[in-house]
Amino acid sequence: MGVRLRERAGGSIRIGVDDDGNVVGLEDYKRLMEEIPDKIKSTMGIVADVNLLREGEKRYIEASVSPYSVPISLNGRHYCRSGGVKQELTGTALNEFVLRRCGRTWDDLVEPRASIEDIDADSVASFMRRAREAGRMPDADGVSLPDLLEKLSLSADGQIKRAAIVLFGKNPGRFYPNTFVKMGRFEDDDYTIRYQETEEGNIIRVLDAVLEQLDHKFMIRNISFEGMSRIETLEYPVAALREMILNALIHRNYAGAPTQIRVYDDKMFVWNDGGLPESLPMQRLRSTHSSHPRNPTLARACFLGGYIDSWGSGIMKIVGSCEAAGLPAPGIEEREGGFMVTLFKDRFSREELQRMGFNARQVKAVSYVKRNGRITNREYTELNECSRNTATADLKELSDRGVFESIGRGAGATYLLILSLTLT
């Protein structure tokens, strides 16, 4: 059986031809000529052009199919191939596939139930202030709200698009129930919740509200001093938090589950429904890559407003912010049909080590390893101006309590920081 198929361009299949293109012939071609058209129509719902062909005394059949702009089902089910794996498309994944094949996206569709009265003027004003600061909409001052929505491609012929509702809507939940963000403070067992909050509203409002909740309720402020000045900083970089939340709000699947934020003692993560596009492998996210927005109309408006860049740099900003803050690299993964970014707390900060009861020499040694990658017994004695026996005892305690990992034995041992503990 020979096959000639092209992606999205129809194709043909030959029966009675081997894989090398040689005609081997069919004995029951008359029966097959009757059964094949009916079988294709009953199982796939399409009409194929089935022809009986001849080479010498041998007969073979060619069934040709024209390209279709909609997905074709097999016995009522739809499938797609991702790499070498065949996956069934259902629910929101099927809806997205159908829209994509039609050249449309969820956010670009008109919402017939909405009108200009559903747009929140305060959110638009906040958006415009930021847009002016970014300098990306210099000719938008004084433009009426209907004209502004048209300029941002958030409306068409006076009709409001879905992107406008989730970005500026007074009550997006009235149209799309799962637009809210869930936040929870969890114990390490992953199911015991200390407390939780929910933030509802459009992206402009929710972004600030979620950051405020994290700042005031879910996270700890680290306190340090420079001279007489008291300095307070969050345990995670604000730039990374903001980028994570923006990515989740802009690139999520709005027909799926709500955005979720989980905070633990040693880590936190932001999860949004909707995985990566097939054209963007996971390993590319940490390096320069092109932008592949799930909601391009929404992403374009947020770019013009100065909220995001249009170069696919969001994950790189998160990674860079963590590196600058001395934190472990963030975790990036697809999970349960969605995309998740995890930040890990520096469990070996000066304050945390002191709280754990380590002495000043040990705290100093941990800082040394953070800068230099490793420390030996000899380096420890020179750093702290202590005896070899004191260094050995201090290093052993750091190893026994899971801060250092030793490589080698005795005086020649080298000690490394166990970052893996912060990644669990």
Backbone hydrogen bonds in HBPLUS format (Angstrom, degrees):
<---DONOR---> <-ACCEPTOR-->    atom                        ^
c    i                          cat <-CA-CA->   ^        H-A-AA   ^      H-
h    n   atom  resd res      DA  || num        DHA   H-A  angle D-A-AA Bond
n    s   type  num  typ     dist DA aas  dist angle  dist       angle   num
A0002-GLY N   A0014-ARG O   2.89 MM  12  4.88 126.3  2.19 131.3 144.1     1
A0014-ARG N   A0002-GLY O   2.61 MM  12  4.88 171.5  1.61 162.3 163.1     2
A0004-ARG N   A0012-SER O   2.87 MM   8  5.30 168.0  1.88 165.9 163.0     3
A0012-SER N   A0004-ARG O   2.73 MM   8  5.30 169.4  1.74 154.6 157.5     4
A0006-ARG N   A0010-GLY O   3.28 MM   4  6.12 175.8  2.28 163.3 163.3     5
A0009-ALA N   A0006-ARG O   3.05 MM   3  5.27 166.3  2.07 127.6 126.9     6
A0011-GLY N   A0065-VAL O   2.99 MM  54  5.48 154.4  2.06 150.1 152.7     7
A0065-VAL N   A0011-GLY O   2.82 MM  54  5.48 165.8  1.84 168.7 171.2     8
A0013-ILE N   A0063-ALA O   2.90 MM  50  5.36 151.5  1.98 143.9 152.9     9
A0063-ALA N   A0013-ILE O   2.90 MM  50  5.36 166.9  1.92 158.7 160.3    10
A0015-ILE N   A0061-ILE O   2.75 MM  46  5.12 161.7  1.79 152.3 158.8    11
A0061-ILE N   A0015-ILE O   2.95 MM  46  5.12 162.1  1.98 150.2 154.1    12
A0024-VAL N   A0016-GLY O   2.84 MM   8  5.44 156.3  1.89 140.0 147.5    13
A0025-GLY N   A0016-GLY O   3.15 MM   9  4.75 147.0  2.26 139.7 132.5    14
A0018-ASP N   A0022-ASN O   2.89 MM   4  5.43 163.8  1.91 154.7 153.5    15
A0021-GLY N   A0018-ASP O   2.93 MM   3  5.40 161.9  1.96 119.1 122.3    16
A0026-LEU N   A0059-ARG O   2.94 MM  33  5.78 113.1  2.39 142.4 160.3    17
A0032-LEU N   A0028-ASP O   3.17 MM   4  6.44 165.3  2.20 153.9 158.4    18
A0033-MET N   A0029-TYR O   2.89 MM   4  5.96 150.2  1.97 145.1 152.3    19
A0034-GLU N   A0031-ARG O   3.11 MM   3  5.35 137.0  2.30 101.2 112.9    20
A0035-GLU N   A0031-ARG O   2.97 MM   4  6.25 155.4  2.04 149.9 157.6    21
A0036-ILE N   A0032-LEU O   2.90 MM   4  5.63 173.0  1.91 151.3 153.6    22
A0039-LYS N   A0035-GLU O   2.86 MM   4  5.97 155.9  1.91 156.8 164.8    23
A0040-ILE N   A0036-ILE O   2.97 MM   4  6.14 165.4  1.99 161.3 163.4    24
A0041-LYS N   A0037-PRO O   3.10 MM   4  6.25 160.7  2.13 145.6 151.1    25
A0042-SER N   A0038-ASP O   2.90 MM   4  6.03 158.9  1.95 149.4 155.0    26
A0043-THR N   A0039-LYS O   3.02 MM   4  6.04 155.5  2.09 148.6 154.2    27
A0044-MET N   A0040-ILE O   2.92 MM   4  5.57 152.8  2.00 140.8 148.5    28
A0045-GLY N   A0041-LYS O   2.93 MM   4  4.55 134.9  2.14 112.8 122.5    29
A0075-ASN N   A0043-THR O   2.72 MM  32  4.86 172.8  1.72 149.5 152.1    30
A0049-ASP N   A0064-SER O   2.87 MM  15  5.06 161.6  1.90 156.5 156.3    31
A0064-SER N   A0049-ASP O   2.88 MM  15  5.06 166.5  1.90 137.1 140.4    32
A0051-ASN N   A0062-GLU O   2.91 MM  11  5.37 165.3  1.93 149.3 153.7    33
A0062-GLU N   A0051-ASN O   2.94 MM  11  5.37 163.0  1.97 154.8 160.5    34
A0053-LEU N   A0060-TYR O   2.74 MM   7  5.32 170.4  1.75 172.4 173.0    35
A0060-TYR N   A0053-LEU O   2.91 MM   7  5.32 160.8  1.95 139.1 144.3    36
A0055-GLU N   A0058-LYS O   2.81 MM   3  5.32 168.0  1.82 163.0 167.2    37
A0058-LYS N   A0055-GLU O   3.07 MM   3  5.32 154.9  2.13 130.8 128.8    38
A0074-LEU N   A0077-ARG O   2.66 MM   3  5.18 161.6  1.69 150.6 154.0    39
A0077-ARG N   A0074-LEU O   3.11 MM   3  5.18 161.6  2.14 106.1 111.9    40
A0089-LEU N   A0078-HIS O   2.73 MM  11  5.33 164.7  1.75 136.2 141.7    41
A0080-CYS N   A0087-GLN O   2.80 MM   7  5.40 154.5  1.86 154.9 163.7    42
A0087-GLN N   A0080-CYS O   2.75 MM   7  5.40 175.1  1.75 173.0 174.4    43
A0082-SER N   A0085-VAL O   2.81 MM   3  5.31 160.8  1.85 164.3 163.4    44
A0085-VAL N   A0082-SER O   3.10 MM   3  5.31 165.2  2.13 121.8 125.1    45
A0094-LEU N   A0090-THR O   3.28 MM   4  4.93 152.0  2.36 105.3 109.5    46
A0094-LEU N   A0091-GLY O   3.15 MM   3  5.46 124.4  2.48 103.3 115.9    47
A0095-ASN N   A0091-GLY O   3.10 MM   4  6.47 156.2  2.16 147.3 154.6    48
A0096-GLU N   A0092-THR O   2.89 MM   4  6.11 162.4  1.92 151.9 155.7    49
A0097-PHE N   A0093-ALA O   3.03 MM   4  6.18 152.5  2.11 138.5 146.4    50
A0098-VAL N   A0094-LEU O   2.93 MM   4  6.17 159.8  1.97 153.3 157.8    51
A0099-LEU N   A0095-ASN O   3.00 MM   4  6.26 166.5  2.02 153.0 156.4    52
A0100-ARG N   A0096-GLU O   2.88 MM   4  6.02 161.2  1.92 149.4 155.0    53
A0101-ARG N   A0097-PHE O   2.98 MM   4  6.16 155.3  2.04 147.3 153.5    54
A0102-CYS N   A0098-VAL O   3.12 MM   4  6.35 135.7  2.32 139.6 151.5    55
A0102-CYS N   A0099-LEU O   3.06 MM   3  5.06 128.3  2.34  94.1 108.4    56
A0104-ARG N   A0099-LEU O   2.75 MM   5  4.91 166.8  1.77 149.7 145.2    57
A0103-GLY N   A0100-ARG O   3.03 MM   3  4.96 158.8  2.07 102.8 107.8    58
A0108-ASP N   A0105-THR O   3.13 MM   3  5.49 143.7  2.27 108.6 118.7    59
A0109-LEU N   A0106-TRP O   3.44 MM   3  5.88 169.1  2.46 112.0 115.1    60
A0163-ALA N   A0107-ASP O   3.02 MM  56  4.68 140.6  2.18 147.1 135.6    61
A0162-ARG N   A0109-LEU O   2.89 MM  53  5.97 156.1  1.95 170.6 170.7    62
A0111-GLU N   A0160-ILE O   2.75 MM  49  5.85 171.4  1.75 157.5 159.4    63
A0114-ALA N   A0111-GLU O   3.09 MM   3  5.64 163.8  2.11 119.7 124.8    64
A0118-ASP N   A0115-SER O   2.94 MM   3  5.61 164.0  1.97 120.0 125.2    65
A0119-ILE N   A0116-ILE O   3.25 MM   3  5.58 166.5  2.27 111.7 114.4    66
A0170-LYS N   A0118-ASP O   2.80 MM  52  5.59 156.7  1.86 151.6 153.5    67
A0120-ASP N   A0168-PHE O   2.85 MM  48  5.66 171.3  1.85 151.8 154.8    68
A0124-VAL N   A0120-ASP O   3.19 MM   4  6.53 155.2  2.26 148.7 155.8    69
A0125-ALA N   A0121-ALA O   2.91 MM   4  6.16 154.9  1.97 148.2 155.2    70
A0126-SER N   A0122-ASP O   2.96 MM   4  6.21 156.3  2.01 146.7 152.7    71
A0127-PHE N   A0123-SER O   2.95 MM   4  6.15 157.2  2.00 145.4 151.8    72
A0128-MET N   A0124-VAL O   2.90 MM   4  6.15 155.1  1.96 149.3 155.7    73
A0129-ARG N   A0125-ALA O   3.01 MM   4  6.27 150.1  2.10 146.3 153.8    74
A0130-ARG N   A0126-SER O   3.24 MM   4  6.52 160.1  2.28 147.1 151.5    75
A0131-ALA N   A0127-PHE O   2.90 MM   4  6.15 151.4  1.98 145.5 154.8    76
A0132-ARG N   A0128-MET O   2.93 MM   4  6.12 154.1  2.00 147.6 152.7    77
A0133-GLU N   A0129-ARG O   3.16 MM   4  6.44 154.1  2.23 142.1 148.9    78
A0134-ALA N   A0130-ARG O   2.93 MM   4  6.22 149.2  2.03 147.6 156.2    79
A0135-GLY N   A0131-ALA O   2.92 MM   4  6.07 127.1  2.20 137.3 151.5    80
A0140-ALA N   A0137-MET O   3.32 MM   3  5.58 156.6  2.38 120.6 118.0    81
A0143-VAL N   A0140-ALA O   3.19 MM   3  5.53 160.4  2.23 130.9 130.3    82
A0148-LEU N   A0144-SER O   2.81 MM   4  6.02 151.2  1.89 153.3 162.8    83
A0149-LEU N   A0145-LEU O   2.99 MM   4  6.22 162.6  2.02 157.4 160.5    84
A0150-GLU N   A0146-PRO O   3.12 MM   4  6.38 153.8  2.19 142.2 149.3    85
A0151-LYS N   A0147-ASP O   2.84 MM   4  6.07 154.1  1.91 145.5 153.2    86
A0152-LEU N   A0148-LEU O   2.90 MM   4  6.17 145.8  2.02 148.8 157.8    87
A0154-LEU N   A0149-LEU O   2.73 MM   5  4.89 153.3  1.80 162.5 158.1    88
A0153-SER N   A0150-GLU O   3.00 MM   3  4.93 157.9  2.05 103.5 109.6    89
A0161-LYS N   A0154-LEU O   2.94 MM   7  5.37 161.4  1.98 148.6 143.1    90
A0156-ALA N   A0159-GLN O   2.88 MM   3  5.19 151.4  1.97 141.7 150.3    91
A0159-GLN N   A0156-ALA O   2.97 MM   3  5.19 164.1  1.99 112.9 117.2    92
A0164-ALA N   A0161-LYS O   3.10 MM   3  5.45 128.2  2.38 104.2 116.4    93
A0165-ILE N   A0162-ARG O   3.03 MM   3  5.16 122.2  2.38  98.9 113.6    94
A0166-VAL N   A0162-ARG O   3.16 MM   4  6.56 161.9  2.19 160.9 163.6    95
A0167-LEU N   A0163-ALA O   3.02 MM   4  6.05 141.8  2.17 141.5 152.2    96
A0168-PHE N   A0164-ALA O   2.79 MM   4  5.55 162.8  1.82 142.9 148.7    97
A0169-GLY N   A0165-ILE O   2.79 MM   4  4.18 137.5  1.97 117.8 125.7    98
A0203-ILE N   A0166-VAL O   2.87 MM  37  6.20 155.6  1.93 152.7 160.0    99
A0174-ARG N   A0171-ASN O   3.03 MM   3  5.76 159.4  2.07 121.5 127.2   100
A0175-PHE N   A0172-PRO O   2.98 MM   3  5.56 144.5  2.11 114.2 123.4   101
A0176-TYR N   A0172-PRO O   2.87 MM   4  6.03 170.0  1.88 157.8 161.3   102
A0181-VAL N   A0199-GLU O   2.91 MM  18  5.27 160.6  1.94 151.8 158.3   103
A0199-GLU N   A0181-VAL O   2.99 MM  18  5.27 162.0  2.03 150.6 156.4   104
A0182-LYS N   A0259-THR O   2.90 MM  77  6.30 165.0  1.92 161.0 161.7   105
A0261-ILE N   A0182-LYS O   2.77 MM  79  6.09 151.3  1.86 156.3 166.2   106
A0183-MET N   A0197-GLU O   2.89 MM  14  5.21 161.9  1.92 164.8 160.1   107
A0197-GLU N   A0183-MET O   2.90 MM  14  5.21 156.4  1.96 142.5 148.7   108
A0184-GLY N   A0261-ILE O   2.99 MM  77  6.43 147.4  2.09 157.2 167.6   109
A0263-VAL N   A0184-GLY O   2.90 MM  79  6.19 160.0  1.94 164.7 170.6   110
A0185-ARG N   A0195-TYR O   2.89 MM  10  5.53 167.0  1.91 169.1 169.0   111
A0194-ARG N   A0185-ARG O   2.71 MM   9  5.45 159.7  1.75 163.5 170.1   112
A0186-PHE N   A0263-VAL O   2.84 MM  77  6.04 162.9  1.87 165.5 171.4   113
A0187-GLU N   A0192-THR O   2.89 MM   5  5.43 154.9  1.95 158.8 165.4   114
A0190-ASP N   A0187-GLU O   3.20 MM   3  5.95 168.3  2.21 122.0 124.4   115
A0206-VAL N   A0202-ASN O   2.83 MM   4  5.95 171.9  1.84 164.5 167.2   116
A0207-LEU N   A0203-ILE O   2.99 MM   4  5.83 164.0  2.01 149.1 152.2   117
A0209-ALA N   A0205-ARG O   3.03 MM   4  6.19 161.9  2.06 152.0 157.9   118
A0210-VAL N   A0206-VAL O   2.82 MM   4  5.83 165.7  1.84 156.8 158.7   119
A0211-LEU N   A0207-LEU O   3.24 MM   4  6.38 166.1  2.26 145.7 149.6   120
A0212-GLU N   A0208-ASP O   2.98 MM   4  6.14 153.3  2.06 145.7 153.2   121
A0213-GLN N   A0209-ALA O   2.98 MM   4  6.21 154.6  2.04 144.8 151.7   122
A0214-LEU N   A0210-VAL O   2.93 MM   4  6.19 164.8  1.95 156.4 159.9   123
A0215-ASP N   A0211-LEU O   3.00 MM   4  6.12 156.1  2.05 143.2 149.9   124
A0216-HIS N   A0212-GLU O   2.94 MM   4  6.08 167.1  1.96 154.0 156.6   125
A0217-LYS N   A0213-GLN O   2.86 MM   4  5.56 151.6  1.94 149.0 155.0   126
A0219-MET N   A0214-LEU O   3.01 MM   5  5.74 124.6  2.33 160.3 161.0   127
A0222-ASN N   A0233-THR O   2.58 MM  11  5.17 152.3  1.65 175.9 166.1   128
A0233-THR N   A0222-ASN O   2.89 MM  11  5.17 157.0  1.94 146.5 154.3   129
A0224-SER N   A0231-ILE O   2.83 MM   7  5.14 158.7  1.88 150.7 157.8   130
A0231-ILE N   A0224-SER O   2.70 MM   7  5.14 174.5  1.70 159.3 157.8   131
A0226-GLU N   A0229-SER O   2.96 MM   3  5.20 154.1  2.02 145.0 153.1   132
A0229-SER N   A0226-GLU O   3.07 MM   3  5.20 160.7  2.11 125.0 124.0   133
A0241-LEU N   A0237-PRO O   3.07 MM   4  6.41 162.3  2.10 153.9 158.8   134
A0242-ARG N   A0238-VAL O   2.89 MM   4  6.05 169.6  1.90 157.3 159.8   135
A0243-GLU N   A0239-ALA O   3.09 MM   4  6.19 159.0  2.14 140.8 146.6   136
A0244-MET N   A0240-ALA O   2.93 MM   4  6.08 157.7  1.99 149.7 155.8   137
A0245-ILE N   A0241-LEU O   3.02 MM   4  6.25 163.4  2.05 154.4 158.0   138
A0246-LEU N   A0242-ARG O   2.93 MM   4  6.10 164.7  1.95 150.4 155.2   139
A0247-ASN N   A0243-GLU O   2.91 MM   4  6.01 165.5  1.93 148.1 152.4   140
A0248-ALA N   A0244-MET O   3.04 MM   4  6.22 158.1  2.09 143.9 149.8   141
A0249-LEU N   A0245-ILE O   2.93 MM   4  6.15 154.4  1.99 151.0 157.9   142
A0250-ILE N   A0246-LEU O   2.89 MM   4  5.97 161.0  1.93 158.4 162.9   143
A0251-HIS N   A0247-ASN O   2.94 MM   4  5.66 160.8  1.98 144.4 150.6   144
A0253-ASN N   A0273-ASP O   2.81 MM  20  5.28 145.9  1.93 130.6 137.7   145
A0256-GLY N   A0253-ASN O   3.05 MM   3  5.48 162.7  2.08 115.2 119.4   146
A0260-GLN N   A0271-TRP O   2.97 MM  11  5.23 166.3  1.99 152.8 157.3   147
A0271-TRP N   A0260-GLN O   2.82 MM  11  5.23 168.6  1.83 161.5 165.3   148
A0262-ARG N   A0269-PHE O   3.01 MM   7  5.47 155.9  2.06 152.6 160.0   149
A0269-PHE N   A0262-ARG O   2.89 MM   7  5.47 153.2  1.96 150.1 159.0   150
A0264-TYR N   A0267-LYS O   2.73 MM   3  5.18 158.3  1.77 169.3 169.4   151
A0345-LYS N   A0266-ASP O   2.82 MM  79  4.97 167.1  1.83 132.6 135.2   152
A0268-MET N   A0343-LEU O   2.98 MM  75  5.42 149.9  2.07 151.7 156.8   153
A0343-LEU N   A0268-MET O   2.80 MM  75  5.42 157.9  1.85 162.3 169.3   154
A0270-VAL N   A0341-VAL O   3.01 MM  71  5.58 155.0  2.08 154.2 160.1   155
A0341-VAL N   A0270-VAL O   3.11 MM  71  5.58 158.6  2.16 151.7 156.1   156
A0272-ASN N   A0339-PHE O   3.02 MM  67  5.54 159.6  2.07 153.0 159.0   157
A0339-PHE N   A0272-ASN O   2.90 MM  67  5.54 155.1  1.96 159.5 166.0   158
A0274-GLY N   A0337-GLY O   2.93 MM  63  5.74 148.3  2.03 132.1 136.8   159
A0280-LEU N   A0277-PRO O   3.01 MM   3  5.57 167.9  2.03 120.4 123.8   160
A0284-ARG N   A0281-PRO O   3.09 MM   3  5.72 154.7  2.15 117.0 124.3   161
A0285-LEU N   A0282-MET O   3.13 MM   3  5.74 160.7  2.17 118.9 124.2   162
A0287-SER N   A0284-ARG O   3.15 MM   3  5.55 164.3  2.17 114.9 119.5   163
A0299-ALA N   A0295-ASN O   2.86 MM   4  6.06 162.3  1.89 157.9 164.0   164
A0300-ARG N   A0296-PRO O   2.90 MM   4  5.95 155.2  1.96 142.2 148.2   165
A0301-ALA N   A0297-THR O   3.22 MM   4  6.46 161.9  2.26 145.2 149.2   166
A0302-CYS N   A0298-LEU O   3.03 MM   4  6.30 160.0  2.07 150.7 156.5   167
A0303-PHE N   A0299-ALA O   2.89 MM   4  6.11 142.6  2.04 144.8 155.2   168
A0304-LEU N   A0300-ARG O   3.00 MM   4  6.30 164.9  2.02 154.1 156.9   169
A0305-GLY N   A0301-ALA O   2.96 MM   4  6.18 141.2  2.11 141.7 153.1   170
A0307-TYR N   A0302-CYS O   2.89 MM   5  5.27 148.7  1.99 170.4 165.9   171
A0306-GLY N   A0303-PHE O   2.93 MM   3  5.15 160.0  1.97 108.6 115.1   172
A0317-LYS N   A0313-SER O   2.96 MM   4  6.19 146.5  2.07 152.4 161.6   173
A0318-ILE N   A0314-GLY O   3.15 MM   4  6.51 152.3  2.23 146.4 153.7   174
A0319-VAL N   A0315-ILE O   2.93 MM   4  6.24 164.4  1.95 155.5 159.2   175
A0320-GLY N   A0316-MET O   2.88 MM   4  6.01 161.3  1.91 144.9 150.5   176
A0321-SER N   A0317-LYS O   2.89 MM   4  6.03 154.4  1.95 146.7 153.1   177
A0322-CYS N   A0318-ILE O   3.09 MM   4  6.33 158.7  2.14 150.4 155.3   178
A0323-GLU N   A0319-VAL O   3.00 MM   4  6.23 159.0  2.05 149.5 155.7   179
A0324-ALA N   A0320-GLY O   2.94 MM   4  6.11 159.0  1.99 147.3 152.8   180
A0325-ALA N   A0321-SER O   3.06 MM   4  6.22 140.1  2.23 137.8 148.1   181
A0327-LEU N   A0322-CYS O   2.87 MM   5  5.03 160.7  1.91 156.9 152.3   182
A0326-GLY N   A0323-GLU O   3.12 MM   3  5.14 158.8  2.16 103.0 109.2   183
A0331-GLY N   A0342-THR O   2.83 MM  11  4.75 148.5  1.93 135.7 143.4   184
A0342-THR N   A0331-GLY O   2.80 MM  11  4.75 161.4  1.84 139.4 144.5   185
A0333-GLU N   A0340-MET O   3.07 MM   7  5.48 161.4  2.11 156.1 160.7   186
A0340-MET N   A0333-GLU O   2.87 MM   7  5.48 164.6  1.89 173.2 176.0   187
A0335-ARG N   A0338-GLY O   2.90 MM   3  5.24 147.1  2.01 124.3 134.7   188
A0338-GLY N   A0335-ARG O   2.84 MM   3  5.24 150.7  1.93 113.5 123.3   189
A0347-ARG N   A0345-LYS O   3.01 MM   2  5.70 113.6  2.47 111.8  94.9   190
A0353-LEU N   A0349-SER O   2.92 MM   4  6.13 165.5  1.94 160.2 163.8   191
A0354-GLN N   A0350-ARG O   3.01 MM   4  6.18 156.4  2.06 148.7 155.0   192
A0355-ARG N   A0351-GLU O   2.96 MM   4  6.16 151.2  2.04 141.5 149.9   193
A0356-MET N   A0352-GLU O   2.98 MM   4  6.22 140.1  2.14 141.7 152.5   194
A0358-PHE N   A0353-LEU O   3.17 MM   5  5.77 162.5  2.20 160.0 154.6   195
A0357-GLY N   A0354-GLN O   3.02 MM   3  5.13 155.6  2.09 102.3 110.0   196
A0363-VAL N   A0359-ASN O   3.03 MM   4  6.35 161.1  2.07 156.1 161.8   197
A0364-LYS N   A0360-ALA O   2.99 MM   4  6.09 156.8  2.04 144.0 150.3   198
A0365-ALA N   A0361-ARG O   2.93 MM   4  6.20 147.7  2.03 143.7 153.0   199
A0366-VAL N   A0362-GLN O   2.99 MM   4  6.30 153.3  2.06 150.5 156.5   200
A0367-SER N   A0363-VAL O   3.17 MM   4  6.48 160.2  2.21 147.7 152.4   201
A0368-TYR N   A0364-LYS O   3.03 MM   4  6.28 148.3  2.13 141.3 150.5   202
A0369-VAL N   A0365-ALA O   2.95 MM   4  6.28 154.2  2.02 149.9 156.0   203
A0370-LYS N   A0366-VAL O   2.98 MM   4  6.27 152.4  2.06 149.3 157.0   204
A0371-ARG N   A0367-SER O   3.20 MM   4  6.48 145.4  2.33 141.0 149.2   205
A0371-ARG N   A0368-TYR O   3.15 MM   3  5.27 123.5  2.49  95.1 108.8   206
A0372-ASN N   A0368-TYR O   2.86 MM   4  6.04 158.5  1.91 152.1 159.0   207
A0373-GLY N   A0369-VAL O   2.62 MM   4  4.74 144.7  1.74 134.1 138.1   208
A0375-ILE N   A0415-TYR O   3.01 MM  40  5.24 138.9  2.19 136.9 148.7   209
A0415-TYR N   A0375-ILE O   2.78 MM  40  5.24 161.9  1.82 154.3 160.7   210
A0380-TYR N   A0376-THR O   2.90 MM   4  6.13 150.4  1.98 148.1 157.0   211
A0381-THR N   A0377-ASN O   3.02 MM   4  6.35 158.3  2.07 151.6 156.1   212
A0382-GLU N   A0378-ARG O   3.09 MM   4  6.38 156.9  2.15 148.6 154.8   213
A0383-LEU N   A0379-GLU O   2.83 MM   4  5.93 156.6  1.89 146.7 153.8   214
A0384-ASN N   A0380-TYR O   3.01 MM   4  6.12 161.8  2.04 152.1 155.8   215
A0385-GLU N   A0381-THR O   2.74 MM   4  5.28 114.3  2.17 132.7 146.5   216
A0386-CYS N   A0381-THR O   3.17 MM   5  4.93 144.9  2.30 125.2 135.2   217
A0391-ALA N   A0387-SER O   3.03 MM   4  6.32 160.6  2.07 147.8 153.1   218
A0392-THR N   A0388-ARG O   2.86 MM   4  6.10 159.4  1.90 151.5 157.2   219
A0393-ALA N   A0389-ASN O   3.03 MM   4  6.24 160.5  2.07 146.8 151.3   220
A0394-ASP N   A0390-THR O   2.92 MM   4  6.13 166.1  1.94 154.7 158.6   221
A0395-LEU N   A0391-ALA O   2.90 MM   4  6.00 168.3  1.91 154.7 158.1   222
A0396-LYS N   A0392-THR O   2.97 MM   4  6.04 152.3  2.05 143.0 150.9   223
A0397-GLU N   A0393-ALA O   3.09 MM   4  6.34 155.7  2.15 146.4 152.0   224
A0398-LEU N   A0394-ASP O   3.05 MM   4  6.38 158.8  2.10 148.9 154.8   225
A0399-SER N   A0395-LEU O   2.95 MM   4  6.18 148.2  2.05 144.7 153.4   226
A0400-ASP N   A0396-LYS O   2.77 MM   4  5.98 165.8  1.79 154.1 158.3   227
A0401-ARG N   A0397-GLU O   2.99 MM   4  6.04 148.6  2.09 147.6 154.4   228
A0403-VAL N   A0398-LEU O   2.90 MM   5  5.25 155.7  1.96 175.3 170.5   229
A0404-PHE N   A0398-LEU O   3.09 MM   6  5.48 164.4  2.12 114.1 117.1   230
A0402-GLY N   A0399-SER O   3.11 MM   3  5.29 163.9  2.14 110.7 112.9   231
A0418-ILE N   A0403-VAL O   2.93 MM  15  5.63 167.2  1.95 149.6 149.4   232
A0405-GLU N   A0416-LEU O   2.71 MM  11  5.13 148.1  1.81 144.1 154.0   233
A0416-LEU N   A0405-GLU O   2.84 MM  11  5.13 164.9  1.87 146.7 150.9   234
A0407-ILE N   A0414-THR O   2.71 MM   7  5.14 158.1  1.75 155.9 163.5   235
A0414-THR N   A0407-ILE O   2.89 MM   7  5.14 161.7  1.93 144.6 150.1   236
A0413-ALA N   A0410-GLY O   3.16 MM   3  5.64 166.1  2.18 119.2 120.6   237
A0422-THR N   A0419-LEU O   2.93 MM   3  5.54 143.5  2.06 115.8 125.3   238
A0423-LEU N   A0420-SER O   3.03 MM   3  5.13 155.3  2.09 104.2 112.0   239
